[in-house]
Amino acid sequence: MTAQSAPPPSKRRGVELSLLVAAALIAVYGYAAVGLARHGAVPPDTATYGAGLSLLALLAHLAVRLRAPYADPLFLPIAVLLNGLGLVLIYRLDQETPGDHAAPTQLVWSTLGVGLFIVAVVFLRDHRLLQRYAYVSVAAALVLLSVPIFFPAVNGAKIWIRIGGLSFQPGEFAKILLAVFFASYLAVNHEVLGRVRGLRLPAGRVLGPVVAIWVVSVGVLVLERDLGTSLLFFGLFVIMLYVATGRTGWIAVGVLLAGIGAFVVGSLEPHVNGRVEDWLDPFASIEAGQGPGQLAQSLFAFAAGGVLGTGLGLGESTLIGFAAKSDFILATVGEELGLAGLTALFMLYALLVARGYRTGLELHDPFGRLLATGLASIVALQVFVIAGGVMGLIPLTGMAMPFLAQGGSSVVTNWIIVALLIRVSDSARAPAEPAPEPAPVPARGPGDRALTSATRTAPTAPKDAR
């Protein structure tokens, strides 16, 4: 009896399109709500904003429909909704800074990000092609991480490159390149690293990259004074190392090494030490009569929001200062949308990360599984590091909330991450190609059976007979 073949998986592109419509409507509603709250009227360019966001979403959807038809239907709608909410929040904060409007620039960067998303989905037909460029990726990542050292510090950290009126953060692009390298390296060496027991360390060529990543992460912390990027890179490697080997001992080693590096640098480097002291006592400046600092204002904003918030456009989170649109934009969400809005926002991030992990579980090739895990972990680590910093759970960092905060490099990088996740999920969910049918065996006649019997009973010649 022939087994019935499994039905092909559903493409679910219609579900994706419906969710994109809902995401665009929510963003447009938020944009109109800000205008009503601040000026008593809907902004005159609401229709233009809605049309522009809808056009970008439609173009991205068409690229996925044509080139990645089996991709997860939730990645793109979540990205569009988060990006749209980010534009709304930046526009809302622009109302407090008439001489510094960042929303138009952020819209340009978002358009560039969607454009690169479409390019990646259309032209990268197989994620496994990236494995060929593992060492090129790590070399490019190290260059990108090193260049900001030679530029002046911005707000105490050397993570920016400013040339004229253009500025970008190379570390944002380096994290994708490092994820590609980690996935390739661990896909090849996961068995060796998984057999490590006690003090029996693997060979130097296998252990070398582990030590090198620790040195690079500490070097970034020392030279660039950037605690967030250092935690992100090392945390990413430890997570992927655990997924590749299944050994919890590597997590303990990673936490120990990260703790040693952070303690030493935090004790000796003044900028990082100042962040740690602000975290330990965020109200010290108030007690000293100098007024509340950024972290204290952020905590006040969360407290003022309560459960339901003050209403979009009706908060005072701009008291935080110059970083209200970037590092502390989450405080505006907490104040104006309250705990309910924060919970919904974190659920979106959690859903994006969970679908990324699920994509990794559905794949059979080690490189793709580790790549999907690494890309999802980048988003998870960023959300944890940023949210933890502005809420006072960990020391402050200078990173941007994915899709939400002002920052062209960040929004472009996040769109590339979503594109790669869509490409990997398409490979994971696509139906397997049917195996070729075996050639039919010709029927044997009586003469064939006689010949077969004779062959079976014929004596075997000696091996040395010629």
Buried (B, 14 or more C-beta within 10 A) or exposed (E): EEEEEEEEEEBBBEEBBEBBBEBBBBBBBBBBBBBBBBEEEBBEEBEEBBEBBBEBBBBBBBBBBEBBEBBBBBBBBBBBBBBBBBBBBBBBBBBBEEEEBBBEEBBEBBBBBBBBBBEBBBEBEEBBEBBEBBEEBBEBBBEBBBBBEEBEBBEBBBBBBEEEEEBBBBBBBBBBBBBBBBBBBBBBBBEBBBEBEEEEEBEEEBBEBBEEBBEBBBBBBBBBBBBBBBBBBBBBBBBBBBBBBEBEEBEEBBEEBBEEBBEEBBEEBEBBBBBBEBBEEBEEBEEEEEEBBBBBBBBBBBEBBEEEBBBBBBBBBBBBEEBBBBBBBBBBBBBBBBBEBBEEBBEBBEEBBEBBBBBBEBBEBBBBBBBBBBBBBBBBBBBBBBBBBBBBEBBBBBBBBBBBBBBBBBBBBBBBBBBBBBBBBBBBBBEEEEEEEEEEEEEEEEEEEEEEEEEEEEEEEEEEEE
